[in-house]
């Protein structure tokens, strides 16, 4: 009522929802093993590619997990 001169306080409720993360998003590719000697350029190159692939796999899955919890939510730094 405008005659009272005050505005009512908004009603706020808190609801907790249990989040379930699909199992496919909780397992990442393993970190590759360091190449055995003799270390060649080819072995180092494959190691770097495998290392980047493992990183991208986990990073992508972490982004998907963040998307499950809402826009703009990102795990980690």
N, C-alpha and C positions, 0 to 999 in steps of 0.2 A: 504494500500500500504506500503510495507516495505521501499520504498525509502523515505518516509516522516519521518520515525524514531519515530512515535508515534502510540500508539494503541488507537482505538476509545473507548470511554466510553460505557459501556453496557447500554442498554435501559431498564429502570425499570418502571414497572407500578404497581399500587396498585388497587386491586379489592376487594370490600367489598361484602360479601355474607351474607344475612340474615340467621341466624341459627334458625332452628325450632326444638324444643325438643318435642318428642312425650309425650302426656299427661300421659301415663303410667309410665314415668320415673320421673315425677314431684311430685308424691304422694307416701309418704312412710307410712309404718305401724305406727300406733300411739304408743307413749310411754305407757307401761302398767301402770295401777294404782298400787300404793303401797298397799300391802295386808292389809285387815281389821283385827283388833284384833278378836279373839286371833291369834297371829302370830305363825304359826307352821313351822317346817322344810319343810314340803311339800309345803306350800304356798310360802315360801321364795324361794324354789327351782324352782317352776313354774314361779315365778316373774323373777328370774334371767334368766331362759331359754327364756321367752317372751322378756325380755330386750335385750338379745343378738340377738334374732331373728329380732327385730325391728332395731337394729344397723346394722346387716348384710344386711337387706333389703335396707336401705338408702345408705350404703357404696357401695353395688353392683350397685345400680342405679346411684350413682355419678360417679363410674368408667365407666359405659356405656355412660353417658353424655360426659365424657372426651374423650372417644373413638370416639364419633361423630365429635369432633373438631380436631382430628388428633392424630397420635401416640405420646406418651409421654406427652400428655396434661392431667393433673389431677387436678380437683378442690380441693381446700383446702390444708392444710399442709401435 
